[in-house]
Amino acid sequence: MVISLSDPLELPCGAILPNRIVKAAMSEGMADKCNRATQRLEALYRRWSGSGAGLLLSGNIQVDREHLERPLNVVLDNESGLEALKRMVAAGKSGGARFWAEISHTGRQVVSEINPAPLAPSMVDVEVMRGIGYTFSPPRAMTTAQIHHAIGQFAQTAELAKRAGFDGVELHGAHGYLISQFLSPRTNLRKDEWGGNIGNRARFLVEVLAAVRAAVGPEFPVGLKLNATDFQKGGFTNAECIEVVRRLNSTSLDLLELSGGSLEQPKMMGVALKDEGEDGLMASSCRSEAYFLGFAADIRKVATMPIMVTGGFRTLRGMEDALHGGQLDLVGIGRPMLVDPDVPRKLLSGEMQEAPKPEAHLEMFHHMPWLNMQIERMGDGLEPDPTMDGADAAACFVALESANLETLLGARAALGVA
């Protein structure tokens, strides 16, 4: 039987997704000064709920308010923001889509103004280009007690997400955040049971999954975003990813989303800033429009859970070929939905054969600011503006994030929090 994008998918836990297109997780940065959900987030997800996507993934919902990816991330570490989050979740489900929370801990990838001494597996600095607005402090190597505390934080946030009404959770184990840091031999230099061989480096991920499953029960979907490769010399490789997936087969994971790269090497945006290591040659030989599809095919050979691939899909033909070829079960779409929020519906109906390519007319360092300013527009109830100039968007975004950081730090100072 030929599977189509419009077909439902039953997950191992028994939950059913109505079709095979997923709105990928994209950071919003529109929480209030106490990192609670807002009416603007409700407006944003209400718009996406009617997009036709079978599943919406939220942007980073942080498990630890000292480890933020952006100043105004939503943080879900206690019940104080639960009622506001329930309203956001209801908006996201209002059009019939399923809605999952992506839950994350940044580890060392948090700017120094928010946390001058972040936690990480080991004391390895973030290596980014200077002069692009990021400042990171050297991280502290986590103690065993702090590792177990972080595992508990993931479980607590997952349980709270379930109470907020989310239909599932996805652990962010990619893009250089804490789980990814434990997996990579570049960032995990530990000599104890949490470091060394790939089994030890995967221990944190496996224990987080077990704790989350215990917190949410057997019938609540739990997914994972994992790098197919870090695309960095000496980093987490595709071969190691395949070994990790073999270990995940014995867990109750319901969905594995494959991505790649990190803040140091933003391959999830189709960009390489450093030596790509042993997996770079394979990536360059892949003919697919999707960045990670060639890696997904090999991972699919060993994985027993459904596979989702995000990054680079633009044509209906490319998506259908990947699905029909058995390389994946779900297609993740991100950036095109910031130009036209109705891309999934148009693809499913056949009205659209090729999704928008906002990256085509933008300079590399304008991509993320331009996309984030489209999210800002949608949060204000406006439609995206495809004509927005990249340089103007970058200037607006820098000013916005500076103001948001000042808001966050002011709120913390008022509460006597350093």
C-alpha positions as CSV (number, residue, x, y, z in Angstrom):
1,M,0.0,0.0,0.0
2,V,1.3,3.4,-1.0
3,I,1.3,5.9,2.0
4,S,0.4,9.5,1.3
5,L,1.0,12.7,3.2
6,S,-2.7,12.8,4.1
7,D,-2.7,9.4,5.8
8,P,-2.9,9.2,9.6
9,L,0.0,7.7,11.6
10,E,-0.5,5.6,14.8
11,L,2.3,5.9,17.2
12,P,3.6,3.1,19.4
13,C,1.7,4.5,22.4
14,G,-1.6,4.3,20.5
15,A,-2.0,8.0,19.8
16,I,-2.9,8.9,16.2
17,L,-1.6,11.8,14.2
18,P,-4.1,12.9,11.5
19,N,-1.6,13.3,8.7
20,R,2.1,13.2,7.9
21,I,3.1,16.9,8.0
22,V,4.5,18.5,11.2
23,K,5.0,22.1,11.9
24,A,8.6,22.0,13.1
25,A,9.7,23.5,16.4
26,M,10.7,27.2,16.0
27,S,11.7,29.4,18.9
28,E,9.1,32.2,19.6
29,G,10.7,34.3,22.4
30,M,7.3,35.9,23.2
31,A,6.8,34.9,26.8
32,D,6.2,37.6,29.5
33,K,8.9,38.8,31.9
34,C,8.3,35.9,34.2
35,N,8.6,33.4,31.2
36,R,4.9,32.6,31.1
37,A,2.8,32.1,28.0
38,T,1.1,35.2,26.6
39,Q,-1.8,36.3,24.4
40,R,0.6,36.8,21.5
41,L,1.6,33.1,21.8
42,E,-2.0,32.2,21.7
43,A,-2.5,34.2,18.5
44,L,0.5,32.6,16.9
45,Y,-0.5,29.0,17.6
46,R,-4.2,29.7,16.8
47,R,-3.0,30.8,13.3
48,W,-0.9,27.6,12.9
49,S,-3.6,25.3,14.3
50,G,-5.6,25.9,11.1
51,S,-2.6,25.4,8.9
52,G,-3.4,21.8,7.9
53,A,-0.4,20.3,9.8
54,G,-1.4,17.2,11.7
55,L,1.0,18.1,14.5
56,L,2.4,21.3,15.8
57,L,5.6,21.3,17.8
58,S,6.2,24.3,20.2
59,G,9.4,26.2,20.3
60,N,11.8,25.6,23.2
61,I,9.9,25.3,26.5
62,Q,12.7,25.4,29.1
63,V,13.0,23.1,32.1
64,D,15.3,25.5,33.9
65,R,14.9,29.2,34.0
66,E,18.6,29.8,34.5
67,H,19.2,28.1,31.1
68,L,17.4,30.0,28.4
69,E,17.9,29.9,24.7
70,R,16.3,33.4,24.4
71,P,15.3,35.9,27.2
72,L,11.6,35.3,26.8
73,N,11.4,31.6,26.3
74,V,8.5,29.9,28.1
75,V,9.7,28.2,31.2
76,L,7.6,25.4,32.8
77,D,9.3,24.5,36.1
78,N,6.3,24.9,38.4
79,E,2.6,25.6,38.4
80,S,2.8,29.4,38.3
81,G,2.5,29.6,34.5
82,L,0.2,26.6,34.0
83,E,-3.1,28.5,33.5
84,A,-1.5,30.8,30.9
85,L,0.0,27.8,29.1
86,K,-3.4,26.1,29.1
87,R,-4.8,29.0,27.1
88,M,-1.9,28.8,24.6
89,V,-2.4,25.0,24.2
90,A,-6.1,25.4,23.7
91,A,-5.4,28.0,20.9
92,G,-3.0,25.6,19.3
93,K,-5.5,22.8,19.2
94,S,-8.5,24.9,18.2
95,G,-8.1,24.1,14.5
96,G,-7.8,20.3,15.0
97,A,-4.1,19.9,15.0
98,R,-2.3,17.9,17.7
99,F,0.1,20.0,19.8
100,W,3.3,18.8,21.5
101,A,5.6,20.7,23.8
102,E,9.3,20.7,22.9
103,I,11.1,20.7,26.2
104,S,14.7,21.7,26.5
105,H,17.7,22.5,28.7
106,T,20.3,24.7,27.0
107,G,23.3,23.6,29.0
108,R,26.2,25.8,28.0
109,Q,24.3,27.5,25.2
110,V,22.9,30.4,27.2
111,V,24.2,34.0,26.9
112,S,26.3,35.2,29.8
113,E,23.9,38.0,30.7
114,I,21.3,35.4,31.7
115,N,23.7,32.9,33.2
116,P,27.4,33.7,33.8
117,A,28.2,30.1,35.0
118,P,26.0,27.6,33.1
119,L,26.0,23.9,33.6
120,A,27.3,21.4,31.1
121,P,28.8,17.9,31.0
122,S,32.3,19.4,30.9
123,M,34.1,22.7,31.0
124,V,34.2,23.3,27.2
125,D,33.4,26.8,25.9
126,V,31.0,27.5,23.1
127,E,32.9,28.3,19.9
128,V,31.1,30.9,17.9
129,M,32.1,33.7,15.5
130,R,32.9,36.8,17.5
131,G,31.0,40.0,16.7
132,I,27.6,38.5,15.9
133,G,26.0,39.4,19.2
134,Y,26.6,36.2,21.3
135,T,28.6,36.2,24.5
136,F,28.9,32.9,26.4
137,S,30.6,32.3,29.7
138,P,32.7,29.2,30.4
139,P,30.4,26.4,31.7
140,R,30.7,24.5,34.9
141,A,31.0,20.7,34.8
142,M,27.9,19.2,36.3
143,T,28.2,17.1,39.5
144,T,26.4,13.8,39.7
145,A,23.8,15.4,41.9
146,Q,23.2,18.2,39.3
147,I,22.9,15.6,36.5
148,H,20.2,13.8,38.4
149,H,18.5,17.1,39.2
150,A,18.4,17.9,35.5
151,I,16.9,14.5,34.7
152,G,14.2,15.3,37.3
153,Q,13.6,18.7,35.7
154,F,12.8,17.1,32.3
155,A,10.3,14.8,34.0
156,Q,8.7,17.6,36.0
157,T,8.2,19.7,32.9
158,A,6.8,16.8,30.9
159,E,4.2,16.1,33.6
160,L,3.3,19.8,33.8
161,A,3.0,19.9,30.0
162,K,0.6,17.0,30.1
163,R,-1.5,18.9,32.7
164,A,-1.5,21.9,30.5
165,G,-3.3,19.9,27.8
166,F,-0.4,19.2,25.4
167,D,-1.0,16.0,23.4
168,G,2.7,14.9,23.8
169,V,6.2,16.1,24.5
170,E,9.4,16.1,22.4
171,L,12.8,16.2,24.1
172,H,15.2,18.5,22.5
173,G,18.3,16.3,22.1
174,A,19.8,18.1,19.1
175,H,21.5,21.4,18.1
176,G,24.1,21.5,20.8
177,Y,21.7,21.7,23.8
178,L,22.3,19.8,27.0
179,I,21.3,16.3,25.8
180,S,23.3,16.8,22.7
181,Q,26.3,18.1,24.8
182,F,26.3,14.8,26.7
183,L,26.3,12.8,23.4
184,S,29.2,14.6,21.8
185,P,32.8,13.7,22.6
186,R,33.8,17.3,21.9
187,T,31.7,18.6,24.8
188,N,31.6,15.6,27.0
189,L,35.1,14.9,28.4
190,R,33.9,13.1,31.5
191,K,35.7,10.1,32.9
192,D,32.8,8.8,35.0
193,E,29.7,6.8,34.0
194,W,28.3,9.8,32.1
195,G,31.2,10.0,29.6
196,G,33.7,8.1,27.6
197,N,32.2,5.5,25.3
198,I,28.9,6.1,23.4
199,G,27.0,4.0,25.9
200,N,28.0,6.2,28.8
201,R,27.5,9.4,26.8
202,A,24.0,8.3,25.9
203,R,23.2,7.5,29.6
204,F,21.8,10.9,30.3
205,L,19.4,10.8,27.3
206,V,18.2,7.3,28.2
207,E,17.6,8.2,31.8
208,V,15.8,11.4,30.8
209,L,13.5,9.3,28.6
210,A,12.8,6.8,31.4
211,A,12.1,9.6,33.9
212,V,9.8,11.4,31.4
213,R,7.9,8.2,30.6
214,A,7.4,7.4,34.3
215,A,6.0,11.0,34.8
216,V,3.5,11.0,31.9
217,G,2.4,7.3,31.7
218,P,2.4,4.8,28.9
219,E,-0.3,6.3,26.6
220,F,1.2,9.9,26.4
221,P,3.4,10.4,23.3
222,V,7.1,11.1,23.9
223,G,9.3,12.1,21.1
224,L,13.0,13.0,20.7
225,K,14.8,15.4,18.4
226,L,18.3,14.0,17.7
227,N,21.1,15.1,15.5
228,A,21.7,12.6,12.7
229,T,25.3,14.0,13.0
230,D,26.8,17.2,14.5
231,F,28.7,17.9,11.3
232,Q,31.8,18.8,13.4
233,K,35.2,17.3,13.4
234,G,35.5,15.2,16.5
235,G,31.8,15.6,17.3
236,F,28.8,13.2,17.5
237,T,28.8,11.2,14.2
238,N,26.2,9.5,12.2
239,A,27.7,6.1,13.1
240,E,27.2,7.0,16.8
241,C,23.7,8.2,16.1
242,I,22.9,4.8,14.7
243,E,24.3,3.2,17.8
244,V,22.2,5.5,20.0
245,V,19.1,4.6,18.0
246,R,19.7,0.9,18.6
247,R,19.7,1.6,22.3
248,L,16.5,3.7,21.9
249,N,14.7,0.8,20.3
250,S,14.5,-0.8,23.8
251,T,12.8,2.3,25.2
252,S,9.2,3.4,24.8
253,L,10.0,6.3,22.4
254,D,7.1,7.2,20.1
255,L,8.8,9.4,17.5
256,L,12.4,10.2,16.5
257,E,12.9,13.5,14.7
258,L,16.3,13.8,12.9
259,S,18.1,17.0,12.5
260,G,21.7,18.2,12.6
261,G,24.2,20.9,13.6
262,S,24.3,23.3,16.4
263,L,24.9,27.0,17.2
264,E,28.5,26.4,16.3
265,Q,27.7,24.7,13.1
266,P,24.1,25.7,12.0
267,K,23.5,22.9,9.5
268,M,19.7,22.9,10.5
269,M,19.7,26.2,8.5
270,G,21.7,24.6,5.6
271,V,24.9,26.5,6.7
272,A,28.4,25.2,7.6
273,L,30.9,27.5,9.4
274,K,33.5,24.8,10.3
275,D,35.0,21.6,9.2
276,E,32.1,19.1,8.9
277,G,34.2,16.1,9.9
278,E,33.7,12.6,8.6
279,D,30.0,13.1,7.7
280,G,30.6,16.1,5.6
281,L,31.5,14.1,2.5
282,M,28.3,12.0,2.7
283,A,26.2,15.1,3.1
284,S,27.8,16.7,0.0
285,S,27.0,13.6,-2.0
286,C,23.3,13.6,-1.0
287,R,21.1,14.6,-3.9
288,S,17.9,15.2,-1.8
289,E,16.6,18.6,-1.1
290,A,16.3,17.7,2.5
291,Y,19.6,18.1,4.4
292,F,19.4,15.0,6.6
293,L,17.5,12.5,4.4
294,G,20.5,10.5,3.3
295,F,21.4,9.9,7.0
296,A,17.8,9.1,7.8
297,A,17.8,6.2,5.4
298,D,20.6,4.4,7.2
299,I,19.0,5.2,10.6
300,R,15.7,3.9,9.4
301,K,17.3,0.5,8.8
302,V,17.8,0.0,12.5
303,A,15.1,2.1,14.1
304,T,11.9,0.5,15.3
305,M,10.0,3.8,16.1
306,P,8.5,6.2,13.5
307,I,11.0,8.7,11.9
308,M,10.5,12.3,11.1
309,V,13.0,14.4,9.1
310,T,13.1,18.2,9.3
311,G,15.3,20.6,7.3
312,G,15.2,21.6,3.7
313,F,12.1,20.0,2.4
314,R,10.5,22.3,-0.2
315,T,8.8,20.3,-2.9
316,L,5.7,18.1,-2.7
317,R,7.5,15.6,-4.9
318,G,10.5,15.5,-2.6
319,M,8.3,14.9,0.4
320,E,6.2,12.2,-1.3
321,D,9.3,10.4,-2.7
322,A,10.8,10.2,0.8
323,L,7.6,8.9,2.3
324,H,7.0,6.4,-0.5
325,G,10.6,5.3,-0.4
326,G,10.3,4.4,3.3
327,Q,12.9,6.9,4.5
328,L,10.6,8.6,6.9
329,D,7.1,8.6,8.4
330,L,6.7,12.3,8.9
331,V,7.9,15.5,7.2
332,G,8.8,18.5,9.3
333,I,8.3,21.9,7.8
334,G,9.5,25.1,9.5
335,R,10.7,28.2,7.6
336,P,8.1,28.0,4.8
337,M,5.4,28.3,7.4
338,L,6.8,31.7,8.3
339,V,6.1,32.9,4.8
340,D,2.8,31.1,4.2
341,P,1.3,29.6,7.4
342,D,-1.1,27.5,5.3
343,V,1.7,25.5,3.5
344,P,0.6,22.1,4.9
345,R,-3.0,22.5,3.8
346,K,-2.0,23.6,0.3
347,L,0.5,20.7,-0.1
348,L,-2.1,18.2,1.1
349,S,-4.7,19.5,-1.3
350,G,-2.3,19.7,-4.2
351,E,-2.8,23.4,-4.5
352,M,0.9,23.9,-3.9
353,Q,3.7,21.9,-5.5
354,E,6.6,23.8,-3.9
355,A,6.8,25.6,-0.6
356,P,8.3,29.1,-0.3
357,K,12.1,29.4,0.1
358,P,12.7,32.5,2.3
359,E,16.4,31.5,2.6
360,A,16.9,32.0,-1.1
361,H,16.9,35.8,-1.0
362,L,18.5,36.4,2.4
363,E,22.1,36.7,3.5
364,M,23.3,34.0,5.9
365,F,23.2,36.1,9.0
366,H,19.9,37.6,8.1
367,H,18.0,34.3,8.1
368,M,17.2,33.9,11.7
369,P,16.3,37.6,12.4
370,W,14.1,37.7,9.4
371,L,12.2,34.5,10.4
372,N,11.9,35.7,14.0
373,M,10.4,39.0,12.8
374,Q,7.8,37.1,10.9
375,I,6.9,35.2,14.1
376,E,6.5,38.6,15.8
377,R,4.1,39.7,13.1
378,M,2.0,36.6,13.5
379,G,1.9,37.1,17.3
380,D,0.4,40.5,16.6
381,G,-2.3,39.0,14.5
382,L,-0.7,40.0,11.2
383,E,0.2,38.0,8.2
384,P,3.9,37.4,7.3
385,D,5.6,40.0,5.2
386,P,7.7,38.2,2.5
387,T,8.9,41.6,1.2
388,M,10.7,42.4,4.5
389,D,14.3,43.5,4.0
390,G,16.8,41.2,5.6
391,A,19.1,43.9,7.0
392,D,16.1,45.8,8.4
393,A,14.8,42.6,10.0
394,A,18.2,42.0,11.6
395,A,18.3,45.5,13.0
396,C,14.8,45.1,14.4
397,F,15.6,41.8,15.9
398,V,18.7,42.9,17.7
399,A,16.8,45.8,19.2
400,L,13.9,43.5,20.2
401,E,16.1,40.9,21.9
402,S,18.1,43.6,23.7
403,A,14.8,45.0,25.0
404,N,13.6,41.5,26.0
405,L,16.8,40.8,27.8
406,E,16.5,44.1,29.7
407,T,12.9,43.1,30.6
408,L,14.0,39.8,31.9
409,L,16.9,41.1,33.9
410,G,14.7,43.9,35.3
411,A,12.1,41.4,36.4
412,R,14.8,39.3,38.1
413,A,16.3,42.3,39.8
414,A,12.9,43.2,41.2
415,L,12.6,39.8,42.7
416,G,16.1,39.9,44.1
417,V,17.4,37.3,41.7
418,A,20.9,37.8,40.4
